[in-house]
Amino acid sequence: MDALLLVFIKIVVAVTLGFVLRKAKVIDERMQKGLSDILLLAILPFSIVSSSNYEKTPEVTEGMLITLVAALVYYIFSLIAMRLLSKKLPFEEKEKRVFVTMTVFANTGFVGFPLMSALYGNAGLLMAVVFNLAYNLFMYTYGIHLLSGKTGSIKSILTNPVNIASVLAILIFISPFRFNSYVSGPIDLIAAMTVPLSMIIIGSNLAAMPFFKIVSDPKSYLISFMRLIALPGVMLLLMYLAFTGTSMTPETASVTVMMCALPCGSMNVILSEKYDCAPEFAARSTVQSMLICMATLPLFVVICSHLFS
């Protein structure tokens, strides 16, 4: 518990720093976009590749396979369930589409990778990488189709730096090859920037949104409930049943649950703006879920640490 508390203290301090820097106008919108691009295009890929320099064990390999299966099941059934639910909601048509993507597609890369790395080390990051591959498969196909009415480009999936790094990391992990210290040292140095930089960007993002609009939107609260409590709650139950009947490791079960308990993905906002599909609604919901997850994420971490011990 002390280790988990230390991780969350570090995260809160970094988020607070980003918030203060944005309020003090040290970080502006242009700088925030630049920092986000650096994180997504360079630092995250280094962090993913760094995780592959981990000792190959049957437990981690099995955990990666379990995570992949769980992720595929999660996306298939949650997309069907949320699409059916959206049709019963008194939302505008574009808001219904945003509701589906916001509830299903979490911030697996921007928040998930740093958090899994901080909580569960390289093994946790490798399993998060596998989960994120399933995210990209569904987000850049059905997600784009839902928001735009068009079919997503396979090229965008294949040329995404995070996807390239993810495949490379898996190939390195399953091979006998490992980096020597002259290679792993510089990679690890850059990878170490992932958690603090991502949390500073999140804090800056929180500071940029009008607080009243965030807390006064009842539609966004429904998204936050489904995204942060309902869907991860279902996954928690399923993984607990699987955990008690198999030799699954606690890290595998915990990572799978936590990857479903993350706030709404920022890619939802980017795509909703690109295709003019209720972008303000998407932005409010994303920021609100980030605020609420400060309470729900520690709760799920504590629950997982007790159930999967």
N, C-alpha and C positions, 0 to 999 in steps of 0.2 A: 504493500500500500504506500510506503514511503517513496518508492521509486515512481509510482504512478502520480503521486502528489507533486513530486519534483518536476515531472514532465509537464503537468498542467500549469504549474507556476511559471515555468519557462515560456509556455505558449501565451499565457495571459500577459506576461510582461512584454513580449514581442508584439502582441496585438495592441496593447495599450500604447506602446511606442509609435506604432504606425498611425494610430488614432491622433495622438498628440502632434506628430509631424505634419499630418494633413491639416489639422486645425490651425497650426502655426504657419501653414502655407510653405513649409519646407518641401513638402511633396504636393505637386499640383496634378491635374488630370493627365497632362502630357507625360510627366515623369512616372506616374503610376502605370500608364500603358506601357512605357518603356521597360519598367521593372518587371511587369507581367510577361512581356515578350522575352526578356532575358531568362526569366524563370522557366517558362514553358519551352523555349527553343534551345536552351543551353544547359541550365543548371539541373532541371529535372531529368533530362536524358543522362547526364553524368551520374546522377544519384541512382538511376535505374541500373546502369551498367556497373556501378560500384557494388550493388547488391549481389551481382552474379559471382563476385570473387569470394564466395561463401562456401564452406566445406559442404560437399554433396553428401546428403544423408538420406536413407530411405524415408524417414519421417517427413522431411521437407518436400521431397519429390511427391510423396503421396498427398501431402497437404496441398500442393499446387494443383494436382489433378482434382482433388475434392473441391477446391475453391473454384476451379473452372466449371465443373458440373453444377455446383451451387449457383454460380453467377448466371449461367445459361438458363437454369430453371427459374431463377429470380426474375430475369428480364422478360422471359416469355409470359409467365403467369401474371406478373405485376402489370405489364402493358395491357394484357387482355382485361384484367380486373379494373384498372383505372380508366380504360377506355369505356367500359360498360358503365362505371360509376359516373363518369363525366356527362354522359347522355342524360342522366337524371338530375343534374345540377342546374339551378336557375342562372347560369352564366351565359354571356354572349358566346357565339360560336368560336371566335378566336381565343377567348379565355378558356374555353373547354379544352382546346388543343394544348394551350400552355399548361393547363392543370395536369394533363397527362405527362408531359415531358418533365415538368418540375417535380412531380411526386416520384417519378420512376428514376430519372437520371440525376444522381447525386454528384457532388464535387469529388470524384474519385481520384483525380490526378493532383489538382491544386491543393486540396486539403488532405485527401486520403493517403497519398504517398508519404508526405512528411509525418503524418500522425502515426501510421503503421510502422514507419521506420523508428520513430521515437519510442513507441510503446513496445514493439515486438522485434526490433532489430532487423538485420538483413533478411532473415527468414520471413518475417512479417511483410517486408517490402516486396520480396519475390512473389508472395501470394497475392499481394495487392496489385502487382504488375499483371498477373494472370487475370484477376478480376477485371482490371481496366481494359484488357483486350476484348472481353465480352461487351463491356460498356461501349467501346468504340464501334464494334460491329453493329450494335443496335442503334446507337445514337446517330451515326452517320448514314444510316439507311432509313429505318422507320421513323426515327426522330425528325430528320430533315423532311421526310415525306409528309409527316403530320403537320409540321409548322409551315411548310411551303406548298404542299401539293405536288412536289417534284420528288424524283428519286435521287438519293445522295450519290455522290461520285465515289467510285471505288478508288480513284486516284488520290482523293483526299485522305482515305484511310491508309493507303500504302506509303504516302509521302509524309505523313505526320511524324515529326521527330520523336515524339514519345512512343509511338507504335514501333518505329524502327529500333529505338533503344530497347524496348520491351522484348521484341523478338531476338535481338542480339544478346540480351541478358539471359534469356532462357536457353539459347543455343550454347552460350559459354558455360552456364551452370550444369547442363547435362553432359558437357564434354569434359575430358580430363584436364583441359587447359585452364590455367589460372595465371593472373598477372603477377609479375614480381614487384618488389617494393618500389622500383624506379618508375613503374607505370601506375601501380595502384595508389602511390602517394599523392601525385597531382590530381588523380581522379577523385580520391577521397576528400582532398582539400576543397575542390569545387563542390562536391556533393554535400559537404557539411553546411553549405550556405542555404540549402533547400528549406529547412524548417524555419530559421529566423526570417528569411526574406519573404517566404510565403505568408507568414503570420503578420509581418509588417504591412504587406499589401492588403491583407484582409482588414486590418485595423484602419488603414487609409480608406478603404472602400466603405466601411461602416460610417466613418466621419463625414462622408460626402452625401449621404442620404438624409433628407428631412425626417427627423425622428417621429413627428406626429403622424405623417403619412404611413410610416412603417408600422406603427403600433395600432393604427385605427382602421386597418383594412381587414374585415372579417373573412374575405375570400382567401387572403394570404394565410390566415390562421388555419384554415382547413388544409391548405397545402403543407404547412409546417407540421400539423398533426400527423398527416399521412406519411410525410417524408421522414420525420424524426422519431415518431413513436409507433405508428401502426405497422408499417412495412418492416422496420427492423425488429419489432416485437414478434411478428410472424416468423421471421428468419431465426430469431432467438429460440423460439419454441421448437422449430424444425431441427436446428443444430443441436439443441439439448437432447432431443429424442435420438438423434443420430450418434451423439457423443456417448450417451449411456449404453448404447448397444454395439459400439465398435471400438477400435483402437485409435481413433482420431486423437491427435494431440490438442492440448488446450489452445495453443497458438492458432492452429487451423480454424477451430471453431470460433475463437474470438475475432480473428481477422475477418472471417466471412460475415459475422454479425455486424462488426464495426463498419465495414465497407457499405453496409446497407443503412447505417445510422448517420451518415454524413449530411451536411446541409445541401440545399439545392445547388446544382452545378452552374457556374458562371457561363458555360457554353450555351445554356438555355437562353440567357439574356442576349448573348451575341447573335444567336440564330434568330431569335424573335425580332430583334432589331433589323437584321438583314432581310427578313421576309415580311416585315411589318405585321407581326402577329402579336398584338397586345404587349409591346415591349416594356411599357411602364409597369404594368401588372407583374411581368416577369422580374423586373428589377426590384420592385418592392418585396416580392415573395422571397427572392434570393437573399436580400439583406436581412429580412425578418428571420429567415431560417438560420442565418449565421449568428444572429443575436441569441435566439432560443437554444441553439445547439451548444452554447456555452454551459447550459445547465443539463441538457439531455445526454451529451456525449460522455461527460464524467459518470453519469448515472449508469449508462450501458457498460462502460469500462469496469465499474465496480461490480455490476451484476455478472458480467462475463468472468471476472476474476474469481467470483465465488462459485458460479455454476460449473465452470470448466477447470477447476483446480484438481 
